[in-house]
Amino acid sequence: MDLNTRLQNVAVIGAAGKMGSGISLLLAQELGFASLENRSRTFILNLVDISDLALQGLIRYIKEQSVKTAEKQINRLRELYKDRVDLVENGEIINEFVHEVLVHIRTGKTLDLAKDSLLVFEAVFEKEELKFEVYNKLASLCPKETYFLTNTSSIPIKVITDACGIDGRVIGYHFYNPPAVQKLVELITPDTCDEELKVLSLEIAKKLGKKIVPANDIAGFIGNGHFMRDGLHAISEVKRLSKEHGYPQAIYMVDKVSRDYLLRPMGIFQLIDYVGIDVFQLILKVMNKYLTKQGLHSDLIDKYMEQGVKGGQTSSGAQKDGFLKYEKGKPVGVYNPETKEYVPVDDIFIKAVDEKLGLHPNPSLSWKNLLKDPEKDSKTQNYFTSLKEMDTLGAELARRYYNASKETSEKLVKSGVANKPEDVNSVLTLGFFHLYGPINDYLK
C-alpha cells in the first residue's frame, strides 16, 4: 500500500499536546496540499485528545499557522488553484487554502475515531502504562494493515510491540520540540519492523521536510541518551561546588558555564526547566529500568518533584519556574530546595559569582552571534584553544563539562545506541541546536 493511500485516513493520538499539536499541524497542512494535488482522493485527519477545550485550541492553532504557510507558499498555491477563476487576490487564495486544510479534520476524545486509519501517529505522555493502554485499544480497533509511528523519546519500541501484539507495525518516530519548526526526526527501527514501514517512514520525512537520523532500539535513544547524562553531570557538579560556594551559586555557575562557556543556546538547568523537571524524572525512570547499574537517577530531581517544582511551559509557551525563576522568559532567581524559596539573581549576586568564575575566554563570542557566522567552525576551534589554556574556575568547569559530554557521546556509539559519531553530532546540532557536535577534537 503506497503512502498516498495511507494518507487518505490518518490519526494523531494525543493531538493537542505539546508534541502532538505540532505533528497535527504538519499533517493537516500536508493533507491540504495533497487534496489539491490529488483531487480524486478523499483525505481525513483524525485528531484525538482527552479535552474538548484543548482540541478547540488546536484547531485555532492550525488555522493561524496555515495562514502563515499559505502566505509563504503563495506561488505554489497559485499554481494549484490556477483553474479557479474566482480566486484572484492573494487573500482569497490564502482563505481557500485554510478552508481546505480544516475541512479534512475530524476531532474526538475517544480512540474510536481512529478505527479506519491506515497511519497512526501517537504522541501521548511518556508513560509505559498509558502507551500500552492506547496501543492495545488501537490494535483491536484499526485494520490489520495499519502502521503506527510513536513519538516516544525513551521507551524501547520492542517493549511496546511485545506488550500490545503489534509486532512489525510500530516504528519510533521521535520528533523534536517544536515539531513544526525542528528539522530532526530520530528514527528508531526495531529488529522486526516491516520493510514497507521503514520505506514509508523515509517518505513521510521527505514530505514533511524532516531530516532522519537513525538510532537503535535502546532506551533513551540518542537524544535523551545524551541529555539525561548531560543533566546528571551538571547536577553532580552542583553538589561538588555547593560545598564551597553555596547551592544557588553553584546552580548559577553550572548553568552559565554550560551556556556561555560551551557556546550553547541554553544553560543546562534552563533546558531541563524548558522540557520539564517532571518529564526529565520520567525519562530517567524509563532509562534506569532498562539500563540498570548506570546511575540514571537523581535524588535532587526527586526532591524538586516532591516539593512541586516541575518547570515546563504554560499553554501559551511561557516558561514555568523550575530550577530557575523566570520573568519575561529570562532567569531572575534560583530555587533553593532547603529553604523552598527562590534566591534573587540580582546584580550583586551575578557580580560575586562571575568574579569566582573568572574571565570568559572571549566575551564577544556567543551561540547567537556564531550561529550564522560563515567562519563559525574556525572561530569555534580558536575559542576552545583559548579555553584550554585558561586557569580560571569557569574554564575548568567548561573543560570538565565538555569532556563529560564527549565521553557520553562516544559511549552512545560504543554501546550501539548510535551507529556512528556523525549521528550523535547530528542529533545534538539539529535537535538541540548546538553549534558543534560533542564528538570533536577541540580540546585535543
Backbone torsions as a table, in degrees:
resi	resn	phi	psi	omega
1	MET	NA	126.5	-176.3
2	ASP	-80.4	168.6	-174.6
3	LEU	-63.9	-41.1	-179.3
4	ASN	-59.9	-35.4	176.9
5	THR	-66.6	-44.0	179.2
6	ARG	-65.2	-33.7	-179.5
7	LEU	-69.9	-8.8	178.8
8	GLN	-71.0	-19.0	174.4
9	ASN	-149.5	102.8	-175.6
10	VAL	-121.0	149.9	175.6
11	ALA	-131.7	149.0	170.7
12	VAL	-122.5	123.5	179.6
13	ILE	-102.0	128.9	-170.8
14	GLY	80.5	36.4	-168.4
15	ALA	-66.9	-26.8	-174.4
16	ALA	-98.7	4.1	178.6
17	GLY	-76.1	-179.5	-176.8
18	LYS	-58.9	-44.5	179.2
19	MET	-85.4	-40.9	-177.4
20	GLY	-61.0	-35.5	-178.4
21	SER	-65.1	-38.5	177.9
22	GLY	-68.8	-40.8	177.0
23	ILE	-63.3	-42.3	178.6
24	SER	-60.3	-43.0	179.2
25	LEU	-61.5	-47.6	-179.4
26	LEU	-58.2	-44.8	-177.9
27	LEU	-71.3	-39.5	179.5
28	ALA	-60.1	-44.2	-179.7
29	GLN	-70.4	-37.8	178.0
30	GLU	-63.4	-41.4	178.4
31	LEU	-69.2	-30.9	175.2
32	GLY	-61.2	-46.9	177.7
33	PHE	-67.6	-41.1	-178.8
34	ALA	-60.7	-37.4	-179.1
35	SER	-67.6	-31.5	178.2
36	LEU	-77.5	-27.3	-179.3
37	GLU	-90.8	-17.6	179.5
38	ASN	-132.7	72.0	-171.0
39	ARG	-67.4	-14.1	-179.9
40	SER	-86.1	-6.2	-177.2
41	ARG	-108.9	154.5	176.8
42	THR	-108.6	131.5	-177.9
43	PHE	-118.1	132.6	-179.2
44	ILE	-127.2	134.4	175.0
45	LEU	-119.9	113.4	-179.0
46	ASN	-96.3	117.3	-178.0
47	LEU	-108.3	115.9	-173.6
48	VAL	-114.7	128.7	173.1
49	ASP	-154.4	170.6	-172.0
50	ILE	-89.9	-4.3	-175.1
51	SER	-126.2	124.2	175.3
52	ASP	-62.0	-40.8	-179.3
53	LEU	-61.4	-43.5	179.4
54	ALA	-65.8	-38.2	178.6
55	LEU	-66.9	-37.3	175.7
56	GLN	-64.6	-40.8	176.1
57	GLY	-63.0	-36.8	178.2
58	LEU	-62.8	-43.3	179.5
59	ILE	-61.9	-41.9	177.5
60	ARG	-61.6	-42.6	179.1
61	TYR	-61.7	-46.3	179.3
62	ILE	-62.3	-40.8	179.6
63	LYS	-63.5	-48.2	-178.9
64	GLU	-62.1	-44.6	-177.7
65	GLN	-71.6	-29.7	179.1
66	SER	-70.2	-30.3	173.6
67	VAL	-61.4	-45.9	-179.0
68	LYS	-64.6	-40.9	178.3
69	THR	-63.6	-43.0	179.9
70	ALA	-62.6	-39.8	178.5
71	GLU	-62.2	-40.2	-179.2
72	LYS	-72.9	-29.6	-175.4
73	GLN	-112.9	35.8	-175.6
74	ILE	-62.6	-35.0	-180.0
75	ASN	-66.9	-40.9	176.5
76	ARG	-62.3	-41.4	-178.6
77	LEU	-69.6	-36.6	177.0
78	ARG	-59.2	-38.4	178.8
79	GLU	-68.7	-41.7	-179.0
80	LEU	-69.1	-28.4	-179.2
81	TYR	-103.4	19.8	-173.6
82	LYS	-63.4	-21.1	178.8
83	ASP	-89.0	-1.3	-179.8
84	ARG	-96.2	92.1	-177.3
85	VAL	-68.4	-15.6	-179.8
86	ASP	-81.2	-11.6	-179.8
87	LEU	-102.9	104.5	-174.9
88	VAL	-111.9	-55.5	-177.1
89	GLU	-78.8	152.6	177.4
90	ASN	-55.9	-40.5	-179.2
91	GLY	-60.6	-37.7	179.1
92	GLU	-66.4	-41.3	179.8
93	ILE	-66.8	-42.3	179.3
94	ILE	-61.2	-47.5	179.7
95	ASN	-61.3	-38.1	-179.5
96	GLU	-67.4	-39.4	178.6
97	PHE	-66.0	-44.0	178.3
98	VAL	-59.0	-42.5	175.8
99	HIS	-59.9	-42.2	-179.5
100	GLU	-62.6	-41.2	178.5
101	VAL	-62.0	-47.2	-173.9
102	LEU	-73.1	-28.6	-173.8
103	VAL	-68.2	-19.1	-178.2
104	HIS	-90.7	-5.9	-172.6
105	ILE	-89.8	135.0	169.9
106	ARG	-121.0	139.5	178.3
107	THR	-121.9	152.4	178.0
108	GLY	-170.5	167.4	-175.9
109	LYS	-105.8	0.3	179.7
110	THR	-122.2	155.1	-179.1
111	LEU	-67.8	-14.7	178.9
112	ASP	-57.7	-25.2	179.9
113	LEU	-61.8	-24.8	-176.2
114	ALA	-93.7	9.3	-170.1
115	LYS	-64.5	-22.8	179.4
116	ASP	-105.2	3.7	-175.5
117	SER	-73.4	139.5	178.5
118	LEU	-100.4	-9.1	178.8
119	LEU	-142.8	122.3	-177.3
120	VAL	-125.0	124.3	174.0
121	PHE	-100.3	125.4	-178.4
122	GLU	-111.5	128.6	-178.3
123	ALA	-140.0	43.3	178.7
124	VAL	-81.1	171.8	-176.1
125	PHE	-57.8	149.5	-173.0
126	GLU	-77.2	65.3	176.4
127	LYS	-127.4	127.4	-176.8
128	GLU	-55.7	-48.4	-175.1
129	GLU	-62.6	-34.5	178.4
130	LEU	-69.8	-44.2	179.4
131	LYS	-65.2	-39.1	177.4
132	PHE	-61.6	-42.8	179.4
133	GLU	-61.2	-45.1	-179.1
134	VAL	-63.9	-47.7	-175.3
135	TYR	-72.6	-34.0	175.5
136	ASN	-62.8	-39.3	177.8
137	LYS	-68.7	-44.8	-179.4
138	LEU	-64.0	-36.2	-179.6
139	ALA	-61.8	-32.2	179.7
140	SER	-86.1	-21.1	-176.7
141	LEU	-91.0	-45.6	-168.5
142	CYS	-83.3	158.9	175.9
143	PRO	-59.3	154.3	-178.2
144	LYS	-63.9	-20.0	-179.6
145	GLU	-92.3	2.6	179.9
146	THR	-66.4	138.4	174.4
147	TYR	-107.7	147.2	-177.1
148	PHE	-121.0	133.2	177.2
149	LEU	-117.6	111.8	-176.2
150	THR	-98.0	135.3	178.7
151	ASN	-87.4	16.7	179.4
152	THR	-54.3	139.6	-177.6
153	SER	-108.6	0.2	-178.0
154	SER	-151.5	-29.4	-175.1
155	ILE	-75.7	125.5	178.0
156	PRO	-55.8	137.8	-177.6
157	ILE	-64.2	-36.7	179.8
158	LYS	-59.5	-34.1	179.0
159	VAL	-62.3	-41.1	-179.8
160	ILE	-68.6	-47.4	-176.8
161	THR	-65.3	-40.2	-179.4
162	ASP	-66.5	-36.2	-176.6
163	ALA	-77.5	-22.8	-170.4
164	CYS	-119.0	2.9	174.7
165	GLY	67.1	34.0	179.4
166	ILE	-124.6	41.5	-177.6
167	ASP	-58.2	132.5	177.8
168	GLY	90.5	-15.2	-173.7
169	ARG	-108.7	8.2	-179.7
170	VAL	-123.6	138.5	175.4
171	ILE	-134.9	146.0	177.0
172	GLY	-78.5	124.1	-176.6
173	TYR	-131.6	78.9	-169.8
174	HIS	-88.7	98.4	173.1
175	PHE	-71.7	157.0	174.7
176	TYR	-108.9	152.3	-171.4
177	ASN	-85.3	130.1	-3.8
178	PRO	-86.2	136.7	-174.8
179	PRO	-57.8	-30.7	-178.1
180	ALA	-70.5	-20.9	-176.9
181	VAL	-108.2	-45.5	-175.8
182	GLN	-63.2	135.2	-178.6
183	LYS	-85.6	-18.5	-172.4
184	LEU	-83.9	137.4	164.1
185	VAL	-129.1	122.4	176.8
186	GLU	-87.2	117.8	-174.6
187	LEU	-101.1	117.2	-178.4
188	ILE	-112.1	112.3	-174.1
189	THR	-108.5	110.8	177.2
190	PRO	-68.3	160.3	-175.2
191	ASP	-58.5	-32.4	-174.2
192	THR	-95.8	11.2	-175.9
193	CYS	-64.1	135.5	177.1
194	ASP	-58.7	140.7	178.9
195	GLU	-61.5	-38.0	-179.8
196	GLU	-61.9	-38.7	179.8
197	LEU	-66.2	-38.0	177.0
198	LYS	-59.6	-46.3	-179.3
199	VAL	-65.6	-44.9	179.9
200	LEU	-60.3	-37.7	-179.3
201	SER	-60.9	-39.0	178.5
202	LEU	-71.2	-37.4	178.1
203	GLU	-65.2	-40.7	179.4
204	ILE	-63.1	-43.9	179.4
205	ALA	-58.7	-41.5	179.3
206	LYS	-64.1	-43.2	179.6
207	LYS	-63.8	-37.8	-176.3
208	LEU	-88.7	0.4	178.3
209	GLY	72.6	35.6	-177.5
210	LYS	-108.3	154.4	175.3
211	LYS	-104.4	125.6	-179.3
212	ILE	-88.2	132.0	168.1
213	VAL	-123.2	121.5	-177.4
214	PRO	-77.6	144.6	172.1
215	ALA	-135.6	152.1	179.4
216	ASN	-88.1	162.0	-168.3
217	ASP	-80.3	65.3	178.6
218	ILE	-123.9	131.8	-171.7
219	ALA	-43.9	130.7	-179.8
220	GLY	91.8	-25.6	179.6
221	PHE	55.8	-150.2	-176.7
222	ILE	-83.4	-51.0	-173.1
223	GLY	-59.5	-56.7	179.7
224	ASN	-76.8	-21.9	173.5
225	GLY	-59.9	-37.1	176.6
226	HIS	-83.9	-47.5	-173.6
227	PHE	-60.0	-45.6	-178.8
228	MET	-61.4	-45.0	-178.8
229	ARG	-71.5	-32.1	174.9
230	ASP	-61.4	-45.4	178.6
231	GLY	-66.3	-39.1	179.3
232	LEU	-67.0	-35.0	175.1
233	HIS	-63.5	-43.4	179.3
234	ALA	-60.5	-42.6	-180.0
235	ILE	-64.9	-39.3	178.5
236	SER	-66.2	-34.7	177.2
237	GLU	-67.4	-39.1	178.4
238	VAL	-61.6	-43.7	179.5
239	LYS	-61.9	-39.0	-179.6
240	ARG	-69.3	-43.9	-176.5
241	LEU	-74.7	-27.5	-176.0
242	SER	-60.4	-32.1	-176.9
243	LYS	-60.4	-34.8	-177.6
244	GLU	-99.9	-35.4	-169.0
245	HIS	-110.5	-13.4	-176.2
246	GLY	98.1	150.7	-174.6
247	TYR	-65.7	-53.3	-179.2
248	PRO	-58.6	-38.4	179.2
249	GLN	-65.0	-38.6	179.7
250	ALA	-66.3	-42.2	176.2
251	ILE	-58.7	-47.3	179.8
252	TYR	-59.9	-45.5	-178.4
253	MET	-58.6	-52.2	-175.3
254	VAL	-67.5	-37.6	178.1
255	ASP	-64.5	-43.4	-179.6
256	LYS	-66.2	-44.8	-178.8
257	VAL	-63.6	-43.5	-178.2
258	SER	-68.0	-21.1	176.7
259	ARG	-94.3	-64.1	-170.0
260	ASP	-76.6	-40.8	-177.1
261	TYR	-79.0	-30.0	178.8
262	LEU	-97.0	2.6	175.5
263	LEU	59.1	47.1	178.3
264	ARG	-105.3	161.6	-178.5
265	PRO	-71.6	-26.7	-179.8
266	MET	-139.0	151.3	167.9
267	GLY	-71.6	158.4	-173.9
268	ILE	-62.7	-36.8	-178.2
269	PHE	-77.4	-30.4	172.6
270	GLN	-67.1	-36.5	178.4
271	LEU	-66.5	-42.7	177.6
272	ILE	-62.5	-41.5	176.3
273	ASP	-60.7	-41.7	-178.8
274	TYR	-61.5	-46.0	179.0
275	VAL	-70.3	-37.8	-176.9
276	GLY	114.6	124.4	177.3
277	ILE	-61.3	-34.7	178.0
278	ASP	-64.5	-40.0	178.1
279	VAL	-68.8	-41.2	177.8
280	PHE	-57.9	-45.7	179.2
281	GLN	-63.4	-41.8	-177.7
282	LEU	-63.4	-43.8	179.6
283	ILE	-66.5	-39.8	175.7
284	LEU	-57.6	-43.2	-178.8
285	LYS	-63.1	-42.1	178.8
286	VAL	-62.9	-48.8	-177.9
287	MET	-64.8	-40.0	-178.9
288	ASN	-64.8	-30.2	178.9
289	LYS	-66.4	-39.4	-174.8
290	TYR	-100.9	-15.8	178.6
291	LEU	-122.0	73.5	-173.0
292	THR	-70.6	157.0	176.0
293	LYS	62.3	26.6	176.2
294	GLN	-111.5	7.1	175.9
295	GLY	68.9	31.0	-176.9
296	LEU	-87.2	64.9	-178.9
297	HIS	-156.1	151.4	179.0
298	SER	-140.2	118.5	175.0
299	ASP	-63.9	-33.1	-179.1
300	LEU	-66.2	-43.4	176.6
301	ILE	-60.1	-42.9	178.9
302	ASP	-61.3	-39.6	-179.3
303	LYS	-64.5	-42.3	178.1
304	TYR	-61.5	-41.1	-179.7
305	MET	-67.3	-39.7	177.7
306	GLU	-61.7	-30.4	-179.6
307	GLN	-91.6	5.1	176.0
308	GLY	76.7	18.9	179.0
309	VAL	-97.4	104.9	-168.4
310	LYS	-116.8	-15.6	-175.4
311	GLY	64.2	-148.9	-177.9
312	GLY	90.1	-162.2	-176.8
313	GLN	-134.2	153.5	173.3
314	THR	-77.8	172.8	179.3
315	SER	-61.8	-23.5	178.7
316	SER	-85.3	-5.5	-178.7
317	GLY	95.4	-1.8	179.1
318	ALA	-69.5	145.8	-177.5
319	GLN	-75.5	129.9	174.1
320	LYS	-87.2	155.3	179.6
321	ASP	-69.9	141.0	178.2
322	GLY	-145.7	-117.8	171.5
323	PHE	-56.8	-35.4	-178.5
324	LEU	-117.5	153.6	173.7
325	LYS	-98.8	140.1	-173.1
326	TYR	-121.3	141.8	169.7
327	GLU	-132.2	120.8	-176.4
328	LYS	54.0	37.1	175.8
329	GLY	83.1	-2.7	-177.1
330	LYS	-108.7	139.3	178.9
331	PRO	-66.4	130.3	179.5
332	VAL	-129.5	1.0	-179.5
333	GLY	-161.1	162.4	177.4
334	VAL	-123.6	128.4	-179.5
335	TYR	-76.3	133.4	175.5
336	ASN	-110.4	109.3	-176.4
337	PRO	-67.7	-16.8	178.3
338	GLU	-74.8	-41.5	179.1
339	THR	-95.7	-11.6	-177.9
340	LYS	58.9	36.9	178.9
341	GLU	-138.4	158.3	175.3
342	TYR	-89.3	130.8	175.1
343	VAL	-89.8	122.1	-177.7
344	PRO	-61.0	135.4	173.5
345	VAL	-97.4	82.3	-178.4
346	ASP	-99.9	-175.4	-176.3
347	ASP	-60.7	-38.6	-179.7
348	ILE	-65.5	-44.9	178.5
349	PHE	-60.1	-49.9	-176.1
350	ILE	-62.0	-44.9	-178.2
351	LYS	-61.5	-43.5	-177.8
352	ALA	-64.3	-44.1	-177.8
353	VAL	-73.7	-39.6	178.9
354	ASP	-61.9	-34.4	177.0
355	GLU	-64.1	-35.4	177.4
356	LYS	-69.6	-38.3	179.4
357	LEU	-68.9	-32.5	-177.7
358	GLY	88.3	-177.9	-176.0
359	LEU	-65.9	142.2	172.0
360	HIS	-73.0	142.7	-177.8
361	PRO	-55.9	-35.0	179.2
362	ASN	-157.7	91.1	-175.8
363	PRO	-59.0	-19.2	-178.7
364	SER	-79.5	-13.6	-178.7
365	LEU	-97.9	138.4	175.0
366	SER	-151.5	167.2	176.8
367	TRP	-56.6	-44.1	-174.6
368	LYS	-64.0	-45.9	-175.9
369	ASN	-83.1	-10.1	175.2
370	LEU	-93.0	-19.1	-170.3
371	LEU	-53.1	-44.2	-177.4
372	LYS	-112.1	15.9	179.3
373	ASP	-74.8	124.0	179.8
374	PRO	-63.0	-18.8	178.3
375	GLU	-103.0	24.3	-175.4
376	LYS	-53.1	-47.8	-173.9
377	ASP	-64.7	-46.6	-178.5
378	SER	-68.5	-37.8	178.5
379	LYS	-67.1	-37.0	178.5
380	THR	-66.3	-43.7	177.6
381	GLN	-60.8	-45.3	179.4
382	ASN	-63.3	-37.1	179.4
383	TYR	-61.0	-48.2	-177.8
384	PHE	-70.4	-27.7	173.1
385	THR	-61.9	-41.4	176.8
386	SER	-67.1	-41.8	-179.4
387	LEU	-60.4	-36.6	-177.5
388	LYS	-62.4	-30.4	-174.7
389	GLU	-91.1	-11.6	-173.0
390	MET	-80.5	142.2	-179.4
391	ASP	-114.0	67.5	177.4
392	THR	-130.3	163.5	178.0
393	LEU	-62.5	-41.9	-179.7
394	GLY	-61.2	-43.5	179.7
395	ALA	-66.5	-38.8	179.0
396	GLU	-63.8	-45.0	178.8
397	LEU	-62.4	-39.7	-179.8
398	ALA	-64.5	-41.8	179.3
399	ARG	-65.9	-41.7	177.5
400	ARG	-61.6	-42.1	-178.9
401	TYR	-67.2	-45.6	178.1
402	TYR	-56.8	-48.6	-177.2
403	ASN	-66.2	-37.2	177.6
404	ALA	-65.2	-41.1	178.8
405	SER	-64.5	-42.3	179.6
406	LYS	-65.9	-43.2	179.7
407	GLU	-62.4	-43.9	176.8
408	THR	-57.4	-45.8	-176.8
409	SER	-65.3	-41.4	178.7
410	GLU	-66.2	-34.2	177.5
411	LYS	-68.9	-30.8	176.9
412	LEU	-62.5	-34.6	177.1
413	VAL	-75.9	-47.1	-177.5
414	LYS	-61.2	-37.0	-178.2
415	SER	-84.5	-2.8	175.6
416	GLY	88.6	8.2	175.6
417	VAL	-68.2	-45.8	176.8
418	ALA	-108.8	149.5	-179.4
419	ASN	-78.8	-31.9	-177.9
420	LYS	-156.3	160.4	-178.9
421	PRO	-55.0	-36.0	-177.9
422	GLU	-61.5	-30.6	179.8
423	ASP	-70.2	-39.4	176.0
424	VAL	-63.8	-46.8	179.9
425	ASN	-60.8	-37.9	179.6
426	SER	-65.7	-41.6	179.6
427	VAL	-63.6	-41.1	-177.8
428	LEU	-73.4	-34.2	179.4
429	THR	-80.9	-40.1	-179.3
430	LEU	-80.9	-46.0	-173.1
431	GLY	-84.3	-30.3	-178.3
432	PHE	-113.2	1.8	178.0
433	PHE	60.5	29.0	175.0
434	HIS	-69.6	150.2	179.5
435	LEU	-70.7	-28.5	-173.4
436	TYR	-144.0	154.5	175.6
437	GLY	-77.1	151.2	-175.7
438	PRO	-72.1	-18.8	177.9
439	ILE	-93.8	96.4	-177.3
440	ASN	-153.4	179.8	-176.8
441	ASP	-115.7	26.8	-175.5
442	TYR	-60.6	-33.9	-179.2
443	LEU	-107.6	18.5	-177.8
444	LYS	-66.1	NA	NA
